[in-house]
Amino acid sequence: MNKREQFLLHLYDQLWNSITRVEQGLWQFIGIYAGILVIHWTIGKTQPTLAAYLTILVSFWGINIAINAGKWFERNRMMIINVEKQFLSKDDLGKIIPASYHKRSPRKLLTLLDRTHIAVFTFAIFLSMWTYWHDLWKTRITVAITVVLLGSGLILTVRHWYIAWKEIKDFVEETRKVEEE
């Protein structure tokens, strides 16, 4: 095996390791998140607005971690495809690797697991808002803080998703240009 092939095989292994690391990071965050929810329900009896704010902040953080994990998964998947093309013949598609795996466009920015995490985090935001609704809308200050947290969290998360999606689209286009040359 020549140096180029060794490099590509090492790169291939590292890309899969990166996917594993990102997925493990998301699961580690879930553990932290569970601890925060325990704190939420513990302090919710004495400090309900603080508990709701904490849940909102950490839930948006979790959503953004899931978006980032999805972006890295898609990027690495497309790079893995390029490495596999160096070693596999076209006949191997459908036999060793599903042919659908080798599509040159991003399937979806978020995997099913990422979408599930986002749904859970979003549900936690709504549950916290519903549970402490009366306390969050009690004074002008709590209303202002709630609106700012929800609004900025939503705007920044949508912006993060857009930037991640654009990076993946640009990566696909740049890869196509290289293949055409």
N, C-alpha and C positions, 0 to 999 in steps of 0.2 A: 504494500500500500504506500503510495507516495505522500508527500507532506500535505498536499492540498486535500486529499481524501481523508487523511488523519484529522486535519483541521475541521473539515466539514462534519465528520462524525463527532468530534468533540463539541462543536457548535450545536449540533443536533441534541446531544445529551444535555448541554447547558440550557437550551431553550425549553426542554421538557422540565428540567429542574426549576427553571424560573416559573413555569406554570404551576408546578407543585407548591413552590414557596408562596406565590401570591394566593393560591387557594388556602393554604395553611394559615396565612395571615388573616384572611377573612374569617376563618373558623376561630382563631385566637381572639379576634375582635368580638365574635359572638359570645365567647366566655366572659370577656370584660363587660359586654352589654348586659348579660344576664346579671352580673354583679351590680351594675348600675340600676337595673330594674328592681332588684331587691332593696337597694338604697331608696329608690323612688317610692316604693310602697311603705318603707319604714318611716321616711320623713314626711310622707304624704299626709299623715294624720295631723302633724304639727305645722308643717310648712308646705301646704298644697301647691302654691304657685311656684315655689322653688323646685318641687318635685316635677311639676309639669315642664318647667323651663329646661331642667336637666334632661328629661326624656326627649324633648323636642331637639335640643342641641345634639345630643348623642345619636339620635335617630338619623338626623341629616348627615352626621359624620359617617354613620354606617352606610347610608345610601351612596355617599360619594366614594367610600372604599369599594363598594360593589361595582360602581361604574368604572373605577380605575382597574379593578380586577378583570372586568370584562374586556376593557381596552387592551390590557397586556395579553390576555388569552388570545384574542383575535390576532394581534400583531405577531405573537410567537407562533400561532398556528400557521399563518401565511409564510413565515420564514421557514418553518419546518417543512412545509410543502416544497419550497424551493430546494432545500437540502435533499429531500426525498427524490426529487426529479433528477438529481445527479446520480442516484444509485439504482433507481427502479426503472423498469421499462414501462411503456404504456400498457402492455399486457398485464402488468401487475395490478393496475387499477381495477377494482372490482373483485380481485382475487385475494390480495394481501391487505389492501387498504380500500375502504369504500370509495367509489368514484366521486360521490357527493362531497367527500371530505376535501377534495382537491379543487373545488370551485375557487376561482380567482377573485371573487368579491367577498367582502365581509358578509357572513351569514346574518348575524345580528350582533349588535355591539354587546349585548348582554346575554349570557348563557341562561339556561333555565334556573340554575342555582342562584345566579346573581339576581334574576327577576324575583325569585322566591324571597331572598333576603330583603330586597327593596320592598316587597309587599309586606313582610313582617315589620320592618322599620316604620313604614307608613301607617300600618295598623296601630303600632304602638303610639305614634303621634296622635292619631284620632282617638284612641282609647284614653290617653292621658288628657286630651282636650275635653272629651266627654265626661270623664270622671271628675275633673276639676273645673268644669265650665263656669260654675257660679263664682269660684274664686278668681278665675282669670279675667272675668269681666266685671269685677267688683268696683275697681277704682280706675280713674283715667290712666294712672301710671301702669297698672297691670295690663290694661287694654293696649296701651302704647307698646309696652315691652312684648306682649304676645303678638301683636301685628308685625312689629319689627322682626322678631325671631322667625315667624312663619314666612313673612314676605322675603326677607333676605335669604333664609334657608332655601326657599323655593327658587328664587331667582338665581342664586349661586349654583344650586344643583342643576338646574336646566342649562345654565351656561357651561358648567363642567361637562355635562353630557354632550352638549353641542361640540365643544372643543375636542373631546375624546373621539366622537364620531368623525369629525373633520380630519383628525390625525390619521385615523384608520383609512378613510377614503383617500387621503393624499398618499398614504403608504401604498395602497393598491395601485393607484395611478402611476406612481414612481416605479413600482415593480413592473408594471406593464410596459412602460417606456424602455426599461432596461432589457426586457425580453424582446422588444421589437428591434432594438439596435443590433 
